[in-house]
Amino acid sequence: MFTLPAAFATAESVDVTALITASEKAAYYAGDDGRSDARMMIVDGQGRKQMRQFTILRKDVADNGDQKMMVFFSRPADVKDTVFRVEKHASLQQEDDRWLYLPALDLVKRISAGDKRTSFTGSHFFYEDVSGRAVSEDHFTLQSETTERYILKASPKTPDSVEFSYYVVEIDKQTTLPVLINFYRENDENYRRVEAVSVETIQGKPTVTRSKVTDLASGGYTLMEFRNVSYDLGLDDNIFSERSLRTPPVQWLK
């Protein structure tokens, strides 16, 4: 069973830096690499539904550091063969690099830093939600705790780069996974929610297998399910190159 590091095992000795570092690692850096099949169900405020299906490949350069990611879409037909590529940089001095390959136009579109908090292929997830927001981008303070969770407030170090004023994240004490995040505007309006709906242990690692993002203003939401999750596959660096945008590594997409 996963247990908390002694540095933040009790209320009197909570090390916030250690806590958020462990939480980031649990959420985005499990194993040296990983693969999963994902399905998104997008539901708008009127109840209309859309579906997206894709495979995610991920490789870490360093724990809580730089990371590479590829997302290969397979369904529906209008997004089939679309590919999302990420080179994540942990340093605040270097923005993450993100590209989207649009097969109908045979076009590689670079996603600017200003677009990282915009809709990921029509869903309520943002591009940044998929690749992960580095904890180095925010200031964290412990607000309170329950028997099961630590509750922290996070404020952006560069407020002009994001649409939120702050967010409140609840971290599960047993797994250190962030299980609930509520985003607020300057007037304290809670307008957006990200939550872990289901968590399973896979290869000894606590893993979110269902997550949900809700637009609290419209009532729309997107539910994402992860299947066939596996870690430490020995994925080659070549998989995460520009070449894979047009020539996907089919052996890892079956």
C-alpha positions, 0 to 999 in steps of 0.5 A: 500500500502506498504510504505518505512520506514522513515529511508530511505525515502529520498536520504539525509537520506538513511540508507543502513542497514535498506534498505537491511534488509527490502529488505531481509525480503520482499524477503525471510521472508514474513509472518511467513511461506509460501507455493508455487508451482513452475515451472522452464523452463530451456533454454540453449544457443542453445534454448533446453528446460527442465522443473522442477516442485516442491512445496516449503515450508518455515518456519521462525525461526526469521525475517531476521534470521534462516529459514527452507525450503523444496523443493519437486519435482514432475515433470519430472519423472527423478527428481520426489520425489527428495527433497531439504532441507535447514536449513538457518543460519543468522550468518556468523559463521555458514554455511547454512545446505543443503541436497538433497534426491535422491530417485533413490539411496535412498541417502541423499546427503549433499551439501557442503558450496563450492557447494552453488553457483552451479547449482540447479538441472540443472537450471541457479539458484544456490542453494543459489538463492533458499534459499537466500543469507544472507545480512550479507555476503556482504558489501553494499554501495549506488551507486545511485537512480532513482525515482523508485529504490535504486541502491547498490553495494555489495562486499562479506566479504569472497571473496574466498567463491564465484565466483563473485567480486561484484554485483549491486542490484536494490531495488524497493522503493515501495516494497523494493523487489530486482528486478534486480541483476547483478553479475560481475567478477574482470575484471568488466565482467557482466556475470550473471543476476537475475531479478524479472519479475513479482510482485503481492500483495498476502495477502498484501505482495509484492511477486515475482511471476516470476523470471529469471536468465540469463547466459550472456555468453552463453545466456541460462536462467531459468524462474521460475514461482510461483503459489498458493502462501500462507502465515501464514499457521501454518506449523509444525516444523516436516515438515522440518525434515530429516524424510520428505525427504523420507516421504513427508507431502502429505497434503501440496503438493496437 
